[in-house]
């Protein structure tokens, strides 16, 4: 763990610089987690079926705007 702090300090990182770094790391992990969940949930559907559902929903949304 100390090596990470040393590398961070050697790269010019200061005490207040860590917060944005942590925020970015958390956002990336949450995005990865969400993508994994969506992929797992949709694994039972074929690509063609998903694309058809997307087309139907887009058409419905556009029809509602007209």
N, C-alpha and C positions, 0 to 999 in steps of 0.2 A: 504494500500500500504506500509505503514511503517513497518508492521509486516513482509512482504516479505523481505525487506531490512535487518531487524534485523535477520531473520532466515538465510539469505545468509551470513551475517557477522559472525554469531555464528557458522556456518558450516565451517568457515575458508576462506570464500570468500573475496578476496581483490578487489580493484578497477579495475584492469586490467583483472580479471578473468571473468567479466560479459560478455565481448564480445564473447568469445567462447560459453558461455551458451546461449546467444541470437541467435548466428548463428545456433546452434543446434536446438533451438526451431523453428526458421524460416524454416529450412530445413524440420523438421518434419511436420509442418503445410502445407508447399508446397506439400510434398509427400501425405499427407492425402487429400488435395484438388484435386490433380491430380488423385489419385485413385478413389475418389468420382466421378469426371468427367468421367473417363473411364467407371466405373460401370454404371453410368446413361446412357451414350451413348450406351452401349452394352446391356442394360436391355431388349431390344426388341428381342434379339437373344437368342436361346436356347443354353445350354451348348454344346450339340452335334454339333450344327452348328458352334460354335466358334472353337471347337476342330478340326473339318473338315477343316475350313479355315486355322488354324495354320498348320495342316499337309500339306495342299496344298502349302502354302508359304514356309515352310521348304524344301519340296521336290523341289520346283522351285529354291530356293537359292542354294541347293546342286547341282542341275543339271547345274546351271550357273557356278559353281566352277570347274566342271569336265572338 
